[in-house]
Amino acid sequence: MLAAQDTTTYEGGALRIESLRGDARVVRGADGALVGKIGIFRGIDVPNLVASSQKAAAEARKFVHDYKPGVLVLSIGVATTGLALGVSTIQDVSPLIKVGLTLSGIALVAYGAGRLEDAYNALERSVWWYNRDLKH
């Protein structure tokens, strides 16, 4: 956190989420000082960031619970769907294998996307609770 940044007022301490090329950026205050980024290969400790609000921290823990499994399952689903497309070009492969891979890939993508949606919804609620509990 920047030393000169006023986090005692709502204008200086409120958090928000901004999207940037597939990553979520957590920024603070009216000036938008970067607090951290949340992406596939990096992330900030959201529960610790919003720890001053119990309800915000609880929602942040839901985010942590759903985010990594969501990314992992979605990635496996995309890879499985790609494998299904590759296998579908091979003549000697059983149609059941092709259908099985395709359905598995679609199911994994849908499940992973659902977990990510739950995670981002929890993140948004966490930020809302944190901001609500700030001194105005």
Phi, psi and omega in degrees: 000142181286137184295324184278357184281130180271109180256009181272346178249162179299316182298327182267337187249347183295142179259157171208162180251131175235142178265142177211106177049052176087349177256157173255133177250133175261121181238155184238140171076174182296330181280346177075040178294129182292125176265321179177173180239149176237118180210187183296319186255001180208162178188164177251163179278086184298316179302322178289324180298321184253020186299339181292345177242118182299317181292323178294319180295322178296317178292324179296324177293326175296320177301310181299320181297324185262337189292303184296316176299323179297315179297316182297310182294319177299317179296317178296321178296319178295317179296319179294321177294320176297319177298319179298319178295319178294317181293329182295342179274350181272128185290321190274006182272138180300139177300332179294324177293317179299313181293318180299315179295319180296311181294321178297315179299315180296317180297317179294319178297315181297316180294314179297319178295323177296317177296320178294321177298316177300319181297311182292327175296318177296322178298315179297318177295322179299313179296320179298313179297318179301311180296322179298323183274358176291154174287135180259000000 
